[in-house]
């Protein structure tokens, strides 16, 4: 859909990019949203009931639409991560990364030796053996987008050390959890939460890193707020929200036409 430059290149150049979230176990919805023109589709497995089979169909739906797909994994688990990578995803997101040691361990799971500990067995990522395996090894380490989430005050304070890891491509804020880490859960736009985000943004900009945020809202004012703060990667909106709001609007229109309030 017009996304000529590959996602990994946009991320590493810290270009303006946007995506949206998938939470429902409906790959058809993923395919539909993948055809709109987003730079990526974010499939969440941290807060959803998605199985590996569900995830596989999400990935294939996005790929069929020609849109890169990134997956947020639910845990720091080497085997879980490996199975996700074998599907041929374009990027992976690790939540709740708080220390340089955690970041190093997580990133090692997605890279082949000598830079990491990923075991070899790409399966679907090489179209079941029809693609060249050596080419995939090189492509995976070079083109997979590797993200960590900054979601606690501990992560912000450790960021000057974390950012030294050369294999982390992007840093994505989880503002709600960040606010919770200072005792103000869901006070996303509170003074203290935003101060921490600004502190982190300054560090990331100094190191020329891709800076992202995940927000379920597609309110233009909220998107504008994050953009003006200096965030270049915005993942906004979510499938179920699109669905119920469109259905609610349709119902209201019908009731109005029928003369009912």
HELIX and SHEET records of a PDB file:
HELIX    1   1 UNK A    7  UNK A   12  1                                   6    
HELIX    2   2 UNK A   27  UNK A   34  1                                   8    
HELIX    3   3 UNK A   52  UNK A   65  1                                  14    
HELIX    4   4 UNK A   78  UNK A   85  1                                   8    
HELIX    5   5 UNK A  100  UNK A  109  1                                  10    
HELIX    6   6 UNK A  123  UNK A  126  5                                   4    
HELIX    7   7 UNK A  133  UNK A  143  1                                  11    
HELIX    8   8 UNK A  153  UNK A  162  1                                  10    
HELIX    9   9 UNK A  175  UNK A  180  1                                   6    
HELIX   10  10 UNK A  191  UNK A  206  1                                  16    
HELIX   11  11 UNK A  220  UNK A  229  1                                  10    
HELIX   12  12 UNK A  239  UNK A  257  1                                  19    
SHEET    1   A 9 UNK A  17  UNK A  22  0                                        
SHEET    2   A 9 UNK A  40  UNK A  44  1                                        
SHEET    3   A 9 UNK A  68  UNK A  73  1                                        
SHEET    4   A 9 UNK A  91  UNK A  94  1                                        
SHEET    5   A 9 UNK A 145  UNK A 150  1                                        
SHEET    6   A 9 UNK A 170  UNK A 173  1                                        
SHEET    7   A 9 UNK A 210  UNK A 215  1                                        
SHEET    8   A 9 UNK A 233  UNK A 238  1                                        
SHEET    9   A 9 UNK A  17  UNK A  22  1                                        
END                                                                             
